Amino acid sequence: MIVLPLFFDRLDVLLPSERGPDGMPSTADFVLHELTHVVEALADDFIGATSPLPDSDTRVLVATGLLVGAMAIYVRENSRGAVEVLWLDLGP
């Protein structure tokens, strides 16, 4: 599994580097508590855990999180068969 730098750039836009006073998770919180579950789900069943996007080789894993309400993780399988984690959207 390869998490591309673009994913972490997006994470830095969506979440602060430090936990917020209102309980908003930090980027480190997300990596430790959310991303580990995503990686496990993708490793266990890449096809079953994701849905294909129309006219694309990209798939999406939609899940609720422990620290975030909802998340969409965009992934694809590269030419070597490794899963690449590309992008992130967070919901309420």
N, CA, C and O atoms as a Tinker XYZ file with bonds, in Angstrom:
   368  protein
     1  N      0.852000   -1.164000    0.000000    73     2
     2  CA     0.000000    0.000000    0.000000    64     1     3
     3  C      0.899000    1.228000    0.000000    63     2     4     5
     4  O      1.873000    1.314000    0.749000    81     3
     5  N      0.546000    2.167000   -0.856000    73     3     6
     6  CA     1.309000    3.400000   -0.989000    64     5     7
     7  C      0.349000    4.572000   -0.751000    63     6     8     9
     8  O     -0.651000    4.723000   -1.452000    81     7
     9  N      0.669000    5.384000    0.239000    73     7    10
    10  CA    -0.118000    6.598000    0.478000    64     9    11
    11  C      0.666000    7.732000   -0.174000    63    10    12    13
    12  O      1.763000    8.080000    0.262000    81    11
    13  N      0.082000    8.300000   -1.225000    73    11    14
    14  CA     0.773000    9.322000   -2.000000    64    13    15
    15  C      0.850000   10.651000   -1.261000    63    14    16    17
    16  O     -0.029000   10.961000   -0.457000    81    15
    17  N      1.889000   11.441000   -1.521000    73    15    18
    18  CA     2.035000   12.738000   -0.870000    64    17    19
    19  C      0.816000   13.639000   -1.062000    63    18    20    21
    20  O      0.490000   14.434000   -0.181000    81    19
    21  N      0.147000   13.521000   -2.198000    73    19    22
    22  CA    -1.054000   14.309000   -2.464000    64    21    23
    23  C     -2.117000   14.085000   -1.384000    63    22    24    25
    24  O     -2.829000   15.015000   -1.007000    81    23
    25  N     -2.221000   12.845000   -0.887000    73    23    26
    26  CA    -3.168000   12.531000    0.180000    64    25    27
    27  C     -2.832000   13.337000    1.436000    63    26    28    29
    28  O     -3.715000   13.933000    2.053000    81    27
    29  N     -1.555000   13.350000    1.809000    73    27    30
    30  CA    -1.153000   14.070000    3.018000    64    29    31
    31  C     -1.274000   15.577000    2.839000    63    30    32    33
    32  O     -1.582000   16.288000    3.795000    81    31
    33  N     -1.036000   16.073000    1.628000    73    31    34
    34  CA    -1.251000   17.495000    1.360000    64    33    35
    35  C     -2.720000   17.851000    1.584000    63    34    36    37
    36  O     -3.037000   18.881000    2.178000    81    35
    37  N     -3.603000   16.990000    1.104000    73    35    38
    38  CA    -5.043000   17.211000    1.281000    64    37    39
    39  C     -5.424000   17.139000    2.761000    63    38    40    41
    40  O     -6.221000   17.946000    3.237000    81    39
    41  N     -4.860000   16.180000    3.481000    73    39    42
    42  CA    -5.131000   16.042000    4.913000    64    41    43
    43  C     -4.739000   17.313000    5.655000    63    42    44    45
    44  O     -5.454000   17.755000    6.555000    81    43
    45  N     -3.598000   17.907000    5.278000    73    43    46
    46  CA    -3.152000   19.148000    5.918000    64    45    47
    47  C     -4.113000   20.305000    5.662000    63    46    48    49
    48  O     -4.220000   21.215000    6.484000    81    47
    49  N     -4.810000   20.278000    4.531000    73    47    50
    50  CA    -5.804000   21.316000    4.228000    64    49    51
    51  C     -7.070000   21.101000    5.060000    63    50    52    53
    52  O     -7.689000   22.061000    5.520000    81    51
    53  N     -7.446000   19.837000    5.248000    73    51    54
    54  CA    -8.712000   19.526000    5.910000    64    53    55
    55  C     -8.664000   19.584000    7.436000    63    54    56    57
    56  O     -9.651000   19.936000    8.082000    81    55
    57  N     -7.518000   19.238000    8.003000    73    55    58
    58  CA    -7.410000   19.183000    9.468000    64    57    59
    59  C     -6.213000   19.988000    9.957000    63    58    60    61
    60  O     -5.215000   20.107000    9.246000    81    59
    61  N     -6.305000   20.540000   11.165000    73    59    62
    62  CA    -5.183000   21.309000   11.710000    64    61    63
    63  C     -4.054000   20.393000   12.185000    63    62    64    65
    64  O     -4.248000   19.196000   12.398000    81    63
    65  N     -2.885000   20.980000   12.344000    73    63    66
    66  CA    -1.731000   20.202000   12.813000    64    65    67
    67  C     -1.829000   19.882000   14.304000    63    66    68    69
    68  O     -1.209000   18.930000   14.778000    81    67
    69  N     -2.599000   20.665000   15.034000    73    67    70
    70  CA    -2.819000   20.438000   16.470000    64    69    71
    71  C     -4.307000   20.216000   16.715000    63    70    72    73
    72  O     -5.144000   20.795000   16.024000    81    71
    73  N     -4.637000   19.384000   17.692000    73    71    74
    74  CA    -6.042000   19.146000   18.043000    64    73    75
    75  C     -6.692000   20.461000   18.463000    63    74    76    77
    76  O     -6.119000   21.230000   19.234000    81    75
    77  N     -7.882000   20.708000   17.953000    73    75    78
    78  CA    -8.575000   21.962000   18.232000    64    77    79
    79  C     -9.221000   21.971000   19.606000    63    78    80    81
    80  O     -9.495000   20.910000   20.168000    81    79
    81  N     -9.472000   23.166000   20.162000    73    79    82
    82  CA   -10.108000   23.277000   21.474000    64    81    83
    83  C    -11.534000   22.733000   21.470000    63    82    84    85
    84  O    -12.069000   22.369000   22.517000    81    83
    85  N    -12.144000   22.680000   20.293000    73    83    86
    86  CA   -13.502000   22.144000   20.166000    64    85    87
    87  C    -13.510000   20.639000   19.944000    63    86    88    89
    88  O    -14.563000   20.044000   19.710000    81    87
    89  N    -12.329000   20.023000   20.020000    73    87    90
    90  CA   -12.227000   18.577000   19.835000    64    89    91
    91  C    -11.944000   18.151000   18.413000    63    90    92    93
    92  O    -11.893000   16.954000   18.131000    81    91
    93  N    -11.756000   19.109000   17.498000    73    91    94
    94  CA   -11.433000   18.746000   16.121000    64    93    95
    95  C    -10.117000   17.975000   16.108000    63    94    96    97
    96  O     -9.128000   18.427000   16.683000    81    95
    97  N    -10.100000   16.817000   15.457000    73    95    98
    98  CA    -8.877000   16.020000   15.446000    64    97    99
    99  C     -7.770000   16.686000   14.630000    63    98   100   101
   100  O     -8.026000   17.466000   13.713000    81    99
   101  N     -6.558000   16.358000   14.986000    73    99   102
   102  CA    -5.398000   16.849000   14.247000    64   101   103
   103  C     -5.066000   15.870000   13.120000    63   102   104   105
   104  O     -5.646000   14.788000   13.025000    81   103
   105  N     -4.140000   16.268000   12.286000    73   103   106
   106  CA    -3.696000   15.370000   11.216000    64   105   107
   107  C     -3.087000   14.096000   11.816000    63   106   108   109
   108  O     -3.307000   13.000000   11.301000    81   107
   109  N     -2.334000   14.241000   12.890000    73   107   110
   110  CA    -1.732000   13.065000   13.535000    64   109   111
   111  C     -2.817000   12.149000   14.108000    63   110   112   113
   112  O     -2.704000   10.927000   14.012000    81   111
   113  N     -3.861000   12.724000   14.702000    73   111   114
   114  CA    -4.980000   11.930000   15.208000    64   113   115
   115  C     -5.589000   11.106000   14.075000    63   114   116   117
   116  O     -5.864000    9.917000   14.238000    81   115
   117  N     -5.794000   11.753000   12.924000    73   115   118
   118  CA    -6.393000   11.063000   11.787000    64   117   119
   119  C     -5.509000    9.904000   11.326000    63   118   120   121
   120  O     -6.002000    8.801000   11.089000    81   119
   121  N     -4.222000   10.151000   11.201000    73   119   122
   122  CA    -3.309000    9.102000   10.737000    64   121   123
   123  C     -3.301000    7.929000   11.712000    63   122   124   125
   124  O     -3.330000    6.773000   11.289000    81   123
   125  N     -3.263000    8.211000   12.998000    73   123   126
   126  CA    -3.179000    7.138000   13.997000    64   125   127
   127  C     -4.493000    6.379000   14.188000    63   126   128   129
   128  O     -4.482000    5.162000   14.370000    81   127
   129  N     -5.619000    7.085000   14.146000    73   127   130
   130  CA    -6.884000    6.455000   14.514000    64   129   131
   131  C     -7.812000    6.142000   13.346000    63   130   132   133
   132  O     -8.664000    5.261000   13.460000    81   131
   133  N     -7.669000    6.831000   12.248000    73   131   134
   134  CA    -8.555000    6.589000   11.105000    64   133   135
   135  C     -7.827000    5.851000    9.987000    63   134   136   137
   136  O     -8.328000    4.855000    9.464000    81   135
   137  N     -6.659000    6.337000    9.629000    73   135   138
   138  CA    -5.957000    5.771000    8.480000    64   137   139
   139  C     -5.572000    4.313000    8.712000    63   138   140   141
   140  O     -5.545000    3.527000    7.765000    81   139
   141  N     -5.278000    3.945000    9.935000    73   139   142
   142  CA    -4.930000    2.545000   10.203000    64   141   143
   143  C     -6.100000    1.617000    9.876000    63   142   144   145
   144  O     -5.889000    0.527000    9.344000    81   143
   145  N     -7.329000    2.035000   10.185000    73   143   146
   146  CA    -8.507000    1.224000    9.869000    64   145   147
   147  C     -8.745000    1.155000    8.363000    63   146   148   149
   148  O     -9.147000    0.118000    7.835000    81   147
   149  N     -8.498000    2.256000    7.688000    73   147   150
   150  CA    -8.646000    2.292000    6.228000    64   149   151
   151  C     -7.662000    1.338000    5.579000    63   150   152   153
   152  O     -8.029000    0.567000    4.693000    81   151
   153  N     -6.420000    1.389000    6.016000    73   151   154
   154  CA    -5.383000    0.512000    5.459000    64   153   155
   155  C     -5.752000   -0.954000    5.684000    63   154   156   157
   156  O     -5.593000   -1.777000    4.782000    81   155
   157  N     -6.242000   -1.284000    6.874000    73   155   158
   158  CA    -6.662000   -2.658000    7.156000    64   157   159
   159  C     -7.800000   -3.096000    6.241000    63   158   160   161
   160  O     -7.771000   -4.203000    5.704000    81   159
   161  N     -8.795000   -2.244000    6.060000    73   159   162
   162  CA    -9.939000   -2.576000    5.202000    64   161   163
   163  C     -9.490000   -2.796000    3.763000    63   162   164   165
   164  O     -9.938000   -3.735000    3.105000    81   163
   165  N     -8.613000   -1.939000    3.280000    73   163   166
   166  CA    -8.126000   -2.078000    1.905000    64   165   167
   167  C     -7.254000   -3.314000    1.745000    63   166   168   169
   168  O     -7.312000   -3.980000    0.712000    81   167
   169  N     -6.454000   -3.627000    2.744000    73   167   170
   170  CA    -5.600000   -4.814000    2.675000    64   169   171
   171  C     -6.421000   -6.097000    2.730000    63   170   172   173
   172  O     -6.089000   -7.083000    2.073000    81   171
   173  N     -7.497000   -6.078000    3.519000    73   171   174
   174  CA    -8.340000   -7.273000    3.661000    64   173   175
   175  C     -9.160000   -7.565000    2.411000    63   174   176   177
   176  O     -9.284000   -8.720000    2.006000    81   175
   177  N     -9.721000   -6.523000    1.798000    73   175   178
   178  CA   -10.621000   -6.739000    0.652000    64   177   179
   179  C    -10.739000   -5.453000   -0.157000    63   178   180   181
   180  O    -11.718000   -4.718000   -0.031000    81   179
   181  N     -9.741000   -5.191000   -0.981000    73   179   182
   182  CA    -9.693000   -3.952000   -1.756000    64   181   183
   183  C    -10.961000   -3.756000   -2.589000    63   182   184   185
   184  O    -11.554000   -2.679000   -2.552000    81   183
   185  N    -11.378000   -4.756000   -3.323000    73   183   186
   186  CA   -12.555000   -4.647000   -4.195000    64   185   187
   187  C    -13.836000   -4.542000   -3.365000    63   186   188   189
   188  O    -14.691000   -3.704000   -3.651000    81   187
   189  N    -13.971000   -5.377000   -2.355000    73   187   190
   190  CA   -15.178000   -5.376000   -1.535000    64   189   191
   191  C    -15.346000   -4.135000   -0.682000    63   190   192   193
   192  O    -16.472000   -3.746000   -0.372000    81   191
   193  N    -14.245000   -3.505000   -0.296000    73   191   194
   194  CA   -14.303000   -2.329000    0.575000    64   193   195
   195  C    -14.514000   -1.029000   -0.198000    63   194   196   197
   196  O    -14.788000    0.016000    0.392000    81   195
   197  N    -14.385000   -1.102000   -1.520000    73   195   198
   198  CA   -14.462000    0.108000   -2.336000    64   197   199
   199  C    -15.526000   -0.016000   -3.416000    63   198   200   201
   200  O    -15.997000   -1.109000   -3.730000    81   199
   201  N    -15.888000    1.120000   -3.972000    73   199   202
   202  CA   -16.816000    1.165000   -5.104000    64   201   203
   203  C    -16.109000    1.836000   -6.272000    63   202   204   205
   204  O    -15.346000    2.781000   -6.072000    81   203
   205  N    -16.353000    1.360000   -7.490000    73   203   206
   206  CA   -15.701000    1.984000   -8.643000    64   205   207
   207  C    -16.329000    3.332000   -8.976000    63   206   208   209
   208  O    -17.526000    3.542000   -8.775000    81   207
   209  N    -15.518000    4.225000   -9.479000    73   207   210
   210  CA   -16.019000    5.496000   -9.994000    64   209   211
   211  C    -16.218000    5.338000  -11.501000    63   210   212   213
   212  O    -15.419000    4.671000  -12.158000    81   211
   213  N    -17.255000    5.933000  -12.052000    73   211   214
   214  CA   -17.524000    5.783000  -13.484000    64   213   215
   215  C    -16.363000    6.288000  -14.345000    63   214   216   217
   216  O    -15.762000    7.324000  -14.058000    81   215
   217  N    -16.066000    5.548000  -15.388000    73   215   218
   218  CA   -15.061000    5.952000  -16.384000    64   217   219
   219  C    -13.706000    6.286000  -15.773000    63   218   220   221
   220  O    -13.049000    7.236000  -16.198000    81   219
   221  N    -13.289000    5.512000  -14.780000    73   219   222
   222  CA   -12.031000    5.791000  -14.095000    64   221   223
   223  C    -11.466000    4.494000  -13.527000    63   222   224   225
   224  O    -12.201000    3.536000  -13.290000    81   223
   225  N    -10.167000    4.477000  -13.313000    73   223   226
   226  CA    -9.561000    3.344000  -12.614000    64   225   227
   227  C     -9.513000    3.602000  -11.108000    63   226   228   229
   228  O     -8.960000    2.806000  -10.350000    81   227
   229  N    -10.097000    4.718000  -10.686000    73   227   230
   230  CA   -10.134000    5.078000   -9.269000    64   229   231
   231  C    -11.363000    4.468000   -8.608000    63   230   232   233
   232  O    -12.438000    4.387000   -9.201000    81   231
   233  N    -11.174000    4.045000   -7.370000    73   231   234
   234  CA   -12.258000    3.499000   -6.559000    64   233   235
   235  C    -12.358000    4.353000   -5.294000    63   234   236   237
   236  O    -11.430000    5.094000   -4.970000    81   235
   237  N    -13.470000    4.253000   -4.589000    73   235   238
   238  CA   -13.651000    5.048000   -3.377000    64   237   239
   239  C    -14.108000    4.149000   -2.234000    63   238   240   241
   240  O    -14.972000    3.289000   -2.402000    81   239
   241  N    -13.515000    4.367000   -1.084000    73   239   242
   242  CA   -13.943000    3.726000    0.161000    64   241   243
   243  C    -14.672000    4.805000    0.954000    63   242   244   245
   244  O    -14.088000    5.839000    1.280000    81   243
   245  N    -15.933000    4.570000    1.261000    73   243   246
   246  CA   -16.726000    5.503000    2.050000    64   245   247
   247  C    -16.953000    4.861000    3.409000    63   246   248   249
   248  O    -17.399000    3.718000    3.503000    81   247
   249  N    -16.641000    5.610000    4.462000    73   247   250
   250  CA   -16.750000    5.042000    5.805000    64   249   251
   251  C    -17.031000    6.134000    6.826000    63   250   252   253
   252  O    -16.783000    7.314000    6.577000    81   251
   253  N    -17.546000    5.728000    7.965000    73   251   254
   254  CA   -17.632000    6.631000    9.105000    64   253   255
   255  C    -16.368000    6.421000    9.922000    63   254   256   257
   256  O    -15.786000    5.336000    9.916000    81   255
   257  N    -15.960000    7.439000   10.608000    73   255   258
   258  CA   -14.732000    7.350000   11.368000    64   257   259
   259  C    -14.962000    7.404000   12.861000    63   258   260   261
   260  O    -16.073000    7.644000   13.334000    81   259
   261  N    -13.897000    7.178000   13.582000    73   259   262
   262  CA   -13.933000    7.319000   15.034000    64   261   263
   263  C    -13.885000    8.796000   15.430000    63   262   264   265
   264  O    -14.527000    9.210000   16.395000    81   263
   265  N    -13.118000    9.581000   14.674000    73   263   266
   266  CA   -12.907000   10.987000   15.005000    64   265   267
   267  C    -13.562000   11.948000   14.024000    63   266   268   269
   268  O    -13.791000   13.113000   14.346000    81   267
   269  N    -13.858000   11.464000   12.842000    73   267   270
   270  CA   -14.529000   12.287000   11.827000    64   269   271
   271  C    -15.853000   11.620000   11.490000    63   270   272   273
   272  O    -15.985000   10.399000   11.565000    81   271
   273  N    -16.831000   12.440000   11.118000    73   271   274
   274  CA   -18.162000   11.890000   10.840000    64   273   275
   275  C    -18.175000   10.926000    9.677000    63   274   276   277
   276  O    -18.679000    9.809000    9.793000    81   275
   277  N    -17.631000   11.347000    8.574000    73   275   278
   278  CA   -17.628000   10.514000    7.374000    64   277   279
   279  C    -16.383000   10.838000    6.571000    63   278   280   281
   280  O    -15.832000   11.936000    6.647000    81   279
   281  N    -15.960000    9.856000    5.804000    73   279   282
   282  CA   -14.788000   10.075000    4.961000    64   281   283
   283  C    -14.933000    9.300000    3.664000    63   282   284   285
   284  O    -15.561000    8.243000    3.609000    81   283
   285  N    -14.343000    9.849000    2.639000    73   283   286
   286  CA   -14.232000    9.177000    1.354000    64   285   287
   287  C    -12.748000    9.151000    1.014000    63   286   288   289
   288  O    -12.096000   10.190000    0.922000    81   287
   289  N    -12.235000    7.950000    0.830000    73   287   290
   290  CA   -10.827000    7.748000    0.505000    64   289   291
   291  C    -10.763000    7.236000   -0.927000    63   290   292   293
   292  O    -11.352000    6.204000   -1.247000    81   291
   293  N    -10.054000    7.951000   -1.784000    73   291   294
   294  CA    -9.951000    7.588000   -3.194000    64   293   295
   295  C     -8.660000    6.807000   -3.418000    63   294   296   297
   296  O     -7.580000    7.236000   -3.013000    81   295
   297  N     -8.790000    5.661000   -4.065000    73   295   298
   298  CA    -7.672000    4.735000   -4.227000    64   297   299
   299  C     -7.665000    4.163000   -5.642000    63   298   300   301
   300  O     -8.651000    4.253000   -6.373000    81   299
   301  N     -6.544000    3.581000   -6.002000    73   299   302
   302  CA    -6.450000    2.843000   -7.269000    64   301   303
   303  C     -5.379000    1.783000   -7.120000    63   302   304   305
   304  O     -4.526000    1.850000   -6.236000    81   303
   305  N     -5.445000    0.818000   -7.993000    73   303   306
   306  CA    -4.423000   -0.220000   -8.049000    64   305   307
   307  C     -3.456000    0.161000   -9.159000    63   306   308   309
   308  O     -3.879000    0.410000  -10.288000    81   307
   309  N     -2.163000    0.209000   -8.855000    73   307   310
   310  CA    -1.199000    0.597000   -9.880000    64   309   311
   311  C     -0.807000   -0.604000  -10.739000    63   310   312   313
   312  O     -1.300000   -1.711000  -10.526000    81   311
   313  N      0.064000   -0.386000  -11.694000    73   311   314
   314  CA     0.439000   -1.438000  -12.646000    64   313   315
   315  C      1.168000   -2.610000  -11.985000    63   314   316   317
   316  O      1.252000   -3.691000  -12.568000    81   315
   317  N      1.683000   -2.413000  -10.803000    73   315   318
   318  CA     2.365000   -3.489000  -10.067000    64   317   319
   319  C      1.434000   -4.216000   -9.105000    63   318   320   321
   320  O      1.847000   -5.150000   -8.418000    81   319
   321  N      0.175000   -3.786000   -9.058000    73   319   322
   322  CA    -0.789000   -4.425000   -8.174000    64   321   323
   323  C     -0.853000   -3.844000   -6.780000    63   322   324   325
   324  O     -1.582000   -4.357000   -5.931000    81   323
   325  N     -0.104000   -2.780000   -6.525000    73   323   326
   326  CA    -0.137000   -2.137000   -5.210000    64   325   327
   327  C     -1.280000   -1.126000   -5.163000    63   326   328   329
   328  O     -1.582000   -0.473000   -6.162000    81   327
   329  N     -1.903000   -1.004000   -4.016000    73   327   330
   330  CA    -2.970000   -0.029000   -3.819000    64   329   331
   331  C     -2.333000    1.322000   -3.504000    63   330   332   333
   332  O     -1.476000    1.435000   -2.628000    81   331
   333  N     -2.774000    2.339000   -4.238000    73   331   334
   334  CA    -2.318000    3.702000   -4.005000    64   333   335
   335  C     -3.475000    4.505000   -3.408000    63   334   336   337
   336  O     -4.574000    4.537000   -3.961000    81   335
   337  N     -3.211000    5.149000   -2.275000    73   335   338
   338  CA    -4.199000    6.011000   -1.626000    64   337   339
   339  C     -3.940000    7.422000   -2.147000    63   338   340   341
   340  O     -2.872000    7.996000   -1.933000    81   339
   341  N     -4.958000    7.975000   -2.848000    73   339   342
   342  CA    -4.764000    9.203000   -3.605000    64   341   343
   343  C     -5.273000   10.465000   -2.945000    63   342   344   345
   344  O     -4.573000   11.477000   -2.915000    81   343
   345  N     -6.495000   10.417000   -2.410000    73   343   346
   346  CA    -7.203000   11.662000   -2.056000    64   345   347
   347  C     -8.156000   11.391000   -0.897000    63   346   348   349
   348  O     -8.482000   10.239000   -0.610000    81   347
   349  N     -8.590000   12.432000   -0.249000    73   347   350
   350  CA    -9.439000   12.337000    0.925000    64   349   351
   351  C    -10.489000   13.443000    0.912000    63   350   352   353
   352  O    -10.175000   14.596000    0.617000    81   351
   353  N    -11.714000   13.098000    1.229000    73   351   354
   354  CA   -12.754000   14.072000    1.528000    64   353   355
   355  C    -13.332000   13.712000    2.886000    63   354   356   357
   356  O    -13.490000   12.534000    3.206000    81   355
   357  N    -13.646000   14.721000    3.682000    73   355   358
   358  CA   -14.240000   14.510000    4.995000    64   357   359
   359  C    -15.624000   15.155000    5.032000    63   358   360   361
   360  O    -15.839000   16.236000    4.484000    81   359
   361  N    -16.549000   14.469000    5.686000    73   359   362
   362  CA   -17.891000   14.994000    5.865000    64   361   363
   363  C    -18.127000   15.356000    7.319000    63   362   364   365
   364  O    -17.238000   15.220000    8.159000    81   363
   365  N    -19.320000   15.813000    7.603000    73   363   366
   366  CA   -19.630000   16.218000    8.985000    64   365   367
   367  C    -19.662000   15.047000    9.944000    63   366   368
   368  O    -19.908000   15.231000   11.136000    81   367
